[in-house]
Amino acid sequence: NSTAPAIKQTCSSDEICSSSQCKNIFMNIVSPVSGIKYANPLKIRITDISNQVKKIKYSDNGKSFKTLCSSFKNGACEKRIILKQGAHTLVIEAWDNRKKLSSKTVSFDTVGNMI
């Protein structure tokens, strides 16, 4: 009766490890998800926002950062944005009053006409 060796999960400094998965301690990006195609307007949804976070910012394809949310309803940030049709890489950052706490990147495509 042998058991397979446990696989050790390595998480970054802004994540905790549970059930062999890493989870960001500052925010959970629900949408968009990497590799998926979306229509405009794109709905960005971030949940499980830590009490330390005061602002969520984003950058699309290396452009300057814009504020996505500076107040949260029930620990969540939801906003619709319009993006040009094509490939996108969003960098989403969680900030306290002075410094960046966490940064995550998602890549996806937008299709169809802008509304």
C-alpha positions, 0 to 999 in steps of 0.5 A: 500500500503505497501513497503518491508523494505530496506535491508541494504548492509554492505560493507568492508572498501575496497568496496563501496555500490551501487544498493545494491551490494558491489564493490571493489574500488581497483579492479574487479576480472572478472575471475576466478569466484568461483565455476566454473571449468576451463581448463589450462592455466587459464586466470586471468582477473582483471579490474577497477584497481584503480590508487593507485594500483601499483602491483597485487599479487596472492597465490595459495592454501596458497603458497607464493605470486607471482606478477601477474601484475606490469603494467596495460593496460587500467586499466586491468591485464590479465595473463594466469597461469598453475595450477595443476588439482584439487581444488584451492583457489587463494588469489588476492591482490592489492598493492601500493608501500608499503602496501596491499590495498585490498585482495579477495579470489576465489575458483574453480577447474581446469580440463583437461591436462596442456598445 
